[in-house]
Amino acid sequence: MSGKEHVSALRDLMRQEHVDAVYIGTADPHQSEGVATHWRAMQWFSGFTGTTGYCVITLEKAAFWSDGRYAAQMERELDSSVFELCNTSVQGTPGWMEWLVKNVGAGSVLSMDGEVLSIADFRKCRDYLKQYDVSIRHEVNYPGMLWNDRPDIPDAPVWELELPYAGESRKDKISRVRSAISDRNADCYLGCCLDDVAWLTNLRGGDHPIYPIFHGYLLITPKEVCLCMDEEKLSAAIRTHLEEDGISIFPRNEVFPLISRLTSGSRILMDPYKTSLKLFASVPKDVHIIEQMDIITYLKSRKNPTEQENIRTSNLKESAAIVRFIRHIYDRLETGTVTEYDLVRDLEIFRRMDPDYLMPANLAIIAYGPNAALPHYRPTEEIHSEVKKEGMLLFDICAHYKTGTTDITRVIPTGPCTEEMRTDYTLALKSNIALATQRFVYGMTGDVLDGVSKAVQWNHSRHFGHGTGHGMGYLLYVHEGPGKIITEFAPPFPYARQVPLDTGMLFSDEPGVYKPGRHGVRLENNLLVQEECVNEFGRFLKFETVTFCPFERSLILTGLLTKEETAWVDHYHEETYHKLSPYLNEEEKIWLGEKTQPLV
């Protein structure tokens, strides 16, 4: 059926069930960054193939929301006679709840799928809609009742992350989690996020093309550690290892009866931003719920010494691939026509030269010219631009190696560049250096440090509208909480302004300069938080740069750099050559040597 037919069928069902509106989003029961097709009801229902969007259907009208990245795609894929198209990047566009209350009357009933709706999101919607006498029904997934060809949940096998890569055994992690449960005056813990489940179990999976996760839940009680997952994903050997470490295996949906059987008087920890309303509702009335940030969210954010050393290695492996990739870009420009999407495919050739490479960790951003002014632009097979022999090319690429996850952005000239381009490149570099070199007293959160980077540009009457950096996972999600270096509240990082940065945390450092219709610059390294010193003024921390990939010397205006910044770049390039050379052949080392010469 088409989107128009789906809307008609849903309205028939709504009338039968006395429902006035239905919200359909892109979410799963684990609040995942990457949602499997089994839960992508919005895409199935509407026909929209983008990764981000949501719609609201009333008995008379329908509207669809997505951001500016997908404006053209919305117009191309959605029937405008059925859906009112709403671009959230356009100022003045009504939010979906604002639109809803203007299109339904008092006493109306809105349906939302409680299986994929977090507790926090439910309360936000409930409290807003209550003002207009609109109630929420969350027990039934009405679009799901019509989805006859719904894909199965992915069934890829899991694999073990051995101790040389994980750096900490399952038993030790479980012990630390149990201690944290006790410290919070609780005796049970529910873990819903897939990266949290993978971290505790030292398992990785293949349920998503760019995230090595598997679908499951954790329930820790005083007597058991319960892993609820599709058991066919486990080999006999892995199952034995888990059981030897005290982990009991249950079917994935057994989490509901397990929770319903919790002992009267138990105290269970749940994260309202990560737990679905359906799970929350399954807790017995005589069990006390303690709502806090997930224990594992914090524990896994502080990488252990083994993970830190492996992260350094993975960054060198990815940087070596990037060196080869940049040389390849210039070769292709000399020999014929090349597009952004050609380069997306070519990148994988150079990564696969390393046996530890597993998969990309994002959909590659490779943006030429004006496209680079869109921070989240991604070329596709259908929509892309030719890379010309003038101006600049930006690439923001992430990768999973068995030794960790990387996120690196560079900008290179593809031909002559203007003074304006070089100025903007240099200012982005100065902002990058400002964060990388900043020392700070313990207790600082990401919103404070965001200003360190942005102040450089404010002094030149410039500003970039995204956070300077985000927390990063270790062979999990490339975006990981609790930390994010951003001033504004960021919904995927609800605790960013509450949790101070601490040793072992891994962040991106990616300031930019964006000029719509002209060009964009973003320069990104990865930083580990390390101890600086303890004195009578307090405990001080610093950043360790772990990415070593050359900046483009021809785009740097040295007159805009301070002596300290110039010395930093020269030292960085010296270290880059020293660290990357063992991964390169002689011809590549010569090229890198030229790229890392002193600025002056």
N, C-alpha and C positions, 0 to 999 in steps of 0.2 A: 504493500500500500504506500501511497504518497503521503507527504506531510499533511496535505489537505484531508485525505481520507482518515489518517490517524486522529486528527482533531475532531472530525465528525464522529468517529467511533467513540472517542473519549467523552464527548459531550453526551452521547446517548447513555453511557455508563454513569456519568455524573448525575443525569436526571433521575436515573433509577435509584441512585444511592443518596440523593438529596445533598449533593455537593455543589457548591457555587463556583469554586475555582480550584485549580490544581497547579502546584509548583513542580517543575521538573528541572533538576540541576545535573551537575557532573560531580558526583561524589560516590564514595563507597563506604562500607561500615567501619573502615579503618582511618578515614580522613586522609587518604593517601594523596601524595603529590601526583602520582601517575595512576590513573584509574583504569582497571581492566574493562574490556568491552562488555563483560557480563553486567556491569553496572552503568554503562554509558547510555542510560535511557534517553537522555536529551538528544544525542546524536541519532539514535534509532527513530525516535518520535518525529523529529523535525526534518531530518535529512541533512542537517549541518554536520560537516566532517571536521570542523576545528576542535581543538582540545579544550577550549574555554567558552562557556556560554550557558544560559539558562532561560527558561521560558515560563510564562504563566498563561493558563488557559481559563477563560471564564465561559459562561454559557453563550455569550454574545461576541466576545473579542478574544484576541490572542496577541501576545507581545513576546519578543525575543531580545535578549541582551547579550552583547559581547563587547570587547574593547576595540580600540582603533586598529589593532593588528589584523582584525578579522572583518573590517568594515566592507571591503570589496567582496570577501568570501560570503558574508551574510547576504549581500545583494545578489550574488551569483547563485547561491544554493537554496535560498529560502523563498517561498512564494509570498510576495508582498501583499497579495490579496487575502492571505490568511494571517500572516504575522505582521504586526507593527514592529519595525526594526529599530532598535535602540542602541546607539553607540555610547558606551559608558565613558569614552575618552572625550566626548563633546560636552562642554560645560552647559549645564542646564538640563541635561537628560534626566528624566525622573528615574529614581530607583524603582525596583520592582514592587516593593511594598507601597510606595507612594502611588505608583500606577494602579495597583490593585484596589486601594481604598477609594480611588476615584471611579472605579468601574464596577464595584459591587456595593450593595447596600448594607445597612446595619443588620445584624443578625445572620450575616452570611457565614458559610463554612468553607475554609480553605483546607485542601488535602496536601500534606507533605509526607514523604516516605520516611517513617521513623527508623527504618533499618540503616539509613545512610545519613540521617540528620544528627549532628552532634548536640549534646545537651546545651552547650553555650549558644549555638545558633538557634535552637528551638526557643530558648528563653528570650533572646533578642527579638525574634519574630513575634512571639507571644505578647511580649510587653508592648511592642509598638502597635500591633493590630488590636489589642485590647481596648485602646483608646477609641477605636472606631467600631467596637462591638463586632469584631470579626474573630471567630474562633478557629482553632487548628485541629484537624483530625489527622492522626499520624499512625494509626494501627494498620492501614491498608495501603498497598502500593497499587493504585488504580492503573497507571500506564503498564505496570508489570502484568496485569491481568490480560492485557491485549497483546503482549509481546510473545507471540507463539514460537518464533524462531530465535529466542534469546540465546546467545552464546553461553557455553559452559564456563565455569571458573577455570582459569588456566591450570594445567596439571603437570607442569614441568618438574622434573626431579630436583631435590635439594642436594647440596654438597656441603661438606664440612670445611670450615676455615680453620686450618690447622694452627697449632700453638705458635709456630714461627711467624705467622701472619697476624693472628688474633692477639697474642701477647698476654693473654689471661685465660685461664681455664673456665669452663662452665661452672664448676663447683665454686671457684673463687668469686665469680660474678654473682651467683645465687646467694652466697654468704653475705656479700656486700648489700645486695638488695634486701635480704632479710633484716640486716642491721638497720637499714634505712626505714623499713616498714615499722620496726620497733621504735625508732627515734621519733616517728610521727604519731606514736600512740595508736597504731593500728595493728591488726594481725593478719590481714589479707590484702592482696594487691591484684588489680586487673590491668593487664597491658593489652592495648588494642592496636597500636600503631605497628605497622609491619617492620619498620627498621628497628624498633625496640625489641620485637620478638626475635628478629635475626641476630641482634647484638647479644642478647642473653644466652641464646642457644649455640652461638658460634656456627650458625648455619647460614648459607646463602642459597638463593633459588633463581628460577628463570621465569617467573610469572609476569615479568614486564620486560620489554625490549631494551630499556635503558636503566633499569634499576634491578639489582640482583636480590630481589625479595621473594617471599612466598606468603601466601595468605594463611593467617592463623591468629590465635589469641594466646595469651598467658594468663593463668590464674594461679596465684601463689597463696596457699592457706598454711596454717601452722603445721599441717601434716604432709602436704603434697605440693609439688610444682607440676602444674598441669599444662601441657602444650596441646592445644586444640587445633588440628590441621588435617588436611586431607592425607590420610595415612599412606595412600599409594605413592606419594611423592618420596617416601622414605625407603632407602635400601635396608636390607636386613642388618647390615653392618652398622649403619648410622643409628638405626633404632636401638640396637644393642648398646652402642656408646651412650646414647641419651639416657637409657634406663640405668646403665651403670653409674651415671652421674646424678641419679635421683630424679629424673624427669619422667613423668607418666604421660603416655600418648593417648589422646582422645580424638574422636572425629571433630571436625571444625565446629559444627553447630551444637556439639555437646556442651559448649560454653554456657548456653542458656540454662539447661537443667542443673549444671554444676553450680551456677550462681544461685539458682532458686533453692538449692539444698544447703546453702551456707548455714552454719550453726547460729541459732538465735543468740543475739547479743554480740555477734561478730562486728568488727570495725574494718571496713574495706576502703582502700584508697582507690580513687578514680580521678582521672583528669577530665574535666567537663569539656575541654576543647578537643579531646581525642576519643571520647566514649560516645557511642550512639545512644539515642533516646530509647531504642528498643532494648538495649542491654541494661540501661539505667532502670527501665521499668520492670526488668526481671528480678531485681534485687528484692528479697522479702522485706516486708514492712518492719520486722523486728531486727533487721541488720542496719547498723549505722553507717552511712556513707560519708567519708571524709574526702572533700573535693580539694585537690592540690595539683600542682604541676607533677607530671609523671616522673617517678623516681628515675627511671632509666633515661629519660630525656637529658637529665643533668649528668648522670654517670657516664654515658657514652660520649658526651660532648668533650670530656677531658681525656684526650688520647694518652694511652700508656706509653712508656719508653719504646717498646717494640713498634707500636703503631707509628709513633713519631719518626723513628728511623726509616720505616717503610714508606712513609709519606714523602720524606726527602728523596728516596729512591724513585718513587713513582713520578715525582715532578721532573727528575732528570730524564727518565725514560720518555715522558711526554714532550719535554723540551727538545730532546734529540729528534723525535718524530717531527716536531714543528720546524726545526732547522731544515730538515729534508723537504718538508712541505713548502716552505717559503722558496727554496731553490727551485722546486718543481713549478711553483706559480710563475716565476720569472721565465723558466724554460717554455712553458705553455704560451705565455704572452708573446714570446719571440717567434713561435712556430705556427700560430694560428689563433682562431677565435676561441675564447674560453668564457664560460658563464659561472656565476656563483654556484649554481647547482652542480656543475661539473666538479668544482673544487670540493664540495661536500662529499661526493663519492670518492674523489682521489685521496682525500685525507686518510681514509681507512687503510689504504695501501701501506702507508708509512707507519701507522700504528701497529699493524699486524706483523711488522718485521720483528717486534719484540714478543717473545714467547709468553710473557706475563700479562700481555694486553688481553682484556676480556671483552669490553664493549664500550660504546660511547655512553657518557653520563648525561648528555643533553641532546636535543635536536640542534645541530650545529647552526650557529649564527655566522654566516659569511655574507657580508654586506658591502657592496661597492657604492661609492659616491653618496648620493642623497639617501640611499637605503640605510646607511649607517647612522643617520640621524634618528632612526626609530630603534630605541634600545632593545626591543624584543623582536625585531624583524628576523624572519627565517625564510630562506628561499625554498621553493618546492619545485617539483618536476614541471608543474604547470606555470608557476609564477616565479620568475627570477630575472636578473639583469645580466647583460654582458659586462665583463670586466674590461675596461678600456685602458689604453696606455697613457693615462693621465689621472691625476688625483690620487685618492687613497682607498685602500681596501681594509676593512675591519673583519677580524675573525675572533669569535668568542666560542671556545670549544672545551668540552669537558670529557673526561675519560675515566674508566674504571680499569685499573691494573690489579693484579693479585696483591700488590703491595700498597694499594690505596686509590684514592679518588683525586682527580686534579680538575682545576678550572682556571684556564689561562686565556687572556685576551691581549691581542697585539694589533697594531695598525701599521701597514707598510705602504710605501708609495708605489704606484704602478706606472708612474711617469712623472712629468713635471707637476710640482705642487706650489700653491700660492703662499705668500707670506702669512695670510690669514690661517691657512691650514697648519702651517708650522707653529704659529703662535698658539693655536688651540691644542695642538699635540703637546707642546711644552707645558702649557698650564695643566693639562691632564697628568703629565708626568710629575709636575711639582706637587699636585694633590696626592698622587700615589706615594711619593717619597714622604710627604708630611705625616701620613698615617703610619707608614712603615717604621719611621724613626721616632715616633712619639713614645715617651715613657709616661707612665701614669700610676697613681696610687691605687691600691686595691680598693674596690668598691665602685669603680667606674663602670657604667653600662654603655651599651652601644650608641644610645642617643647622644651621649656626651662626646664620644669619639667621632661621631659622624661630622660634628662641627669642626673638628681639627682639619679634616680633609677639605671640607667645603669652604672654610674660611679663606683658603688660598685663592679660590676662584671668586669669592665675594669681594676680595680686595682688587679684583680686576673686573668687577661688575658682571660676573657670570655666576651661573648656578646650574646644577643638574638635579633632576627631579626624582631620582631613585636613591636608595641607600648606598653608602660607600661600600658596604660588604655584608656578607651573610655567613652564618656558621656553616661548616661543611662536615659531611659524614665520612666515615672510613669504609669504603666499599659498600655504601648504603645509598642514601639520598645525597645528591650534591648540595641541596639546601637542607640544613639541619638546625634545629633549635637547641637550646633556648635562645642563643645569642643572635643578634643581627645588628649591624652598625647602621642605624637609621634613626632619624629624629622622630618621624611619624609612627603612629601605631600601625603595625603590619599584621593583619589577621593570621597568616600562617605562623607567625612568631609572637604569640600573645604574651609571652613572659620576657620579651627582650628588654623591656625597661625596668624589670624587677631583678634580673639575675646578673650579677657582676661578671665581667670577664675574669677568667682564672687560668692558671697554667695548664697547658695541654690542649686548650681549645684551639680549633683551626678555623680561620676566617679567610674570605676573599677580600681583596683590596682593589676596588674597581671604579675609581672616579671617571667621569667622562665630560665631554663638551659636545653638545648636540645643536646643530643649526639646521632646522627643517628646510628641505629643498636644496641644501648645499652639501653638507657633509657631517660626519660624526666621528668622534674619537673616544675610545675607552681603553684604558690600560690596566691589566689585572694580573696581580701576583697572589700567591697564597701565603698566609702568615700564621705561624704558631705563637701562642702566648707563652712567654717564658718568665722565670724569676729574674729580677734585676738586682734588688738588694732589700735588706731590712735595716732600718736605722731608727733614730729617735722620732722621726716624723711619720713612720709607718712602713708598710710593706709595699714595695714598688715592683711593677711589672713592665715588660717590654715585648716587642714583636721580633720574631725571627723570620726573615724572608726565606722561604723554602723553594720558591720558583726561580729558576735561572734560565732565562731566555732573553736574547738581546733586544734592547730597545732600538729604535731606528735613529741612528746618529744624524742622518741627513735631514730629519724632521725636527731636530732639537735646536732651538735658538739659544745659544749659550749665554747671550746677553740677558736673558730673562732668569737665568739660574743664579743662585747665590754661590759663593765659593764652597760652602758646605754641600750644597746640592750637586755641584759639579764633581766634587770629590766622591760623593756617594755613588754617582753614576759610574765614574771611572773604576771605583773599587768593585761595584756590582759587576761590571763587564769583565774585570780581571778574574773575579770568582766564577763568572759564567764560563769563560774559556777554560779555566782550570777544571771545573767540575764536569763540563759536558764533553771535553776532549776524549775521555776514555770510551765514550759511546759512539764516536764518529770515525769515519775513515779519513785518510790523509787529505783528500780533496775537500771534504766537508770541514775539516779542521782549518784549512787555509781560508775558506770562506768565512768561518766563524771568527778567525783571527782578525780579518779585515773589519768585521762588523763590531768588534769589541775594542778597537783602538781608543786611546784617550780622547776626550772631547776637544781638548786644547793642546 
